[in-house]
Amino acid sequence: MTKNDLISSIATSTGLDRKDAGRAVEGMLAAITDALKDGAEVRLAGFGTFTVSERAASKGRDPRTGEAIDISASKQAKFRPSKALKDALN
C-alpha cells in the first residue's frame, strides 16, 4: 500500500474528501516525525510503538574495493507492533 492508497482508503472509510484525508495523513506523519526528532516515544494503542535508537560507530568494508571504511554513529527509527496488531495478523 502506498501513501496515495492509504489516503484513498481513509477518504473512503471516513467520508472525507481526498484532499482532507491527505492533509490528515501528512499531519500525522509530521507529528510522528517531530516527536521522534525530539527523542520522544510515539505509542498508538492497538497499533504499536515508534522509538529512536542509537547506532554506534563501526568499521565496515567497501564491497567493491575491500577497503576498510568508518561508519559513523547514527539514529534510526524502530517500530514495535502491539499485541493487538500481532494477533490481527496471525
CORPE-V134586 format. One record per backbone hydrogen bond with DSSP energy under -1.0 kcal/mol. CO is the residue of the C=O (numbers start at 1). NH is the residue of the N-H. E is the energy in kcal/mol with one decimal. If there is no record, write none. Layout:
BEGIN
co:CO nh:NH e:E
co:CO nh:NH e:E
END
This chain:
BEGIN
co:2 nh:6 e:-2.3
co:3 nh:7 e:-2.6
co:4 nh:8 e:-2.4
co:5 nh:9 e:-2.5
co:6 nh:10 e:-2.6
co:7 nh:11 e:-2.6
co:8 nh:12 e:-2.3
co:9 nh:13 e:-2.5
co:10 nh:14 e:-2.1
co:11 nh:15 e:-1.5
co:17 nh:21 e:-2.4
co:18 nh:22 e:-2.5
co:19 nh:23 e:-2.0
co:20 nh:24 e:-2.1
co:21 nh:25 e:-2.4
co:22 nh:26 e:-2.6
co:23 nh:27 e:-2.4
co:24 nh:28 e:-2.3
co:25 nh:29 e:-2.6
co:26 nh:30 e:-2.3
co:27 nh:31 e:-2.3
co:28 nh:32 e:-2.3
co:29 nh:33 e:-2.5
co:30 nh:34 e:-2.7
co:31 nh:35 e:-2.1
co:32 nh:36 e:-2.4
co:33 nh:37 e:-2.4
co:34 nh:38 e:-1.6
co:35 nh:40 e:-2.5
co:36 nh:39 e:-1.4
co:42 nh:50 e:-2.9
co:44 nh:47 e:-2.6
co:44 nh:48 e:-2.2
co:47 nh:82 e:-2.0
co:48 nh:44 e:-3.0
co:49 nh:80 e:-2.7
co:50 nh:42 e:-2.4
co:51 nh:78 e:-3.0
co:53 nh:76 e:-2.4
co:55 nh:74 e:-1.8
co:58 nh:71 e:-3.4
co:60 nh:69 e:-2.6
co:62 nh:66 e:-3.2
co:67 nh:62 e:-2.8
co:69 nh:60 e:-2.7
co:71 nh:58 e:-2.4
co:74 nh:55 e:-3.7
co:76 nh:53 e:-2.7
co:78 nh:51 e:-2.5
co:80 nh:49 e:-2.5
co:82 nh:86 e:-2.3
co:83 nh:87 e:-2.8
co:84 nh:88 e:-2.0
co:85 nh:89 e:-1.6
co:86 nh:90 e:-1.5
END
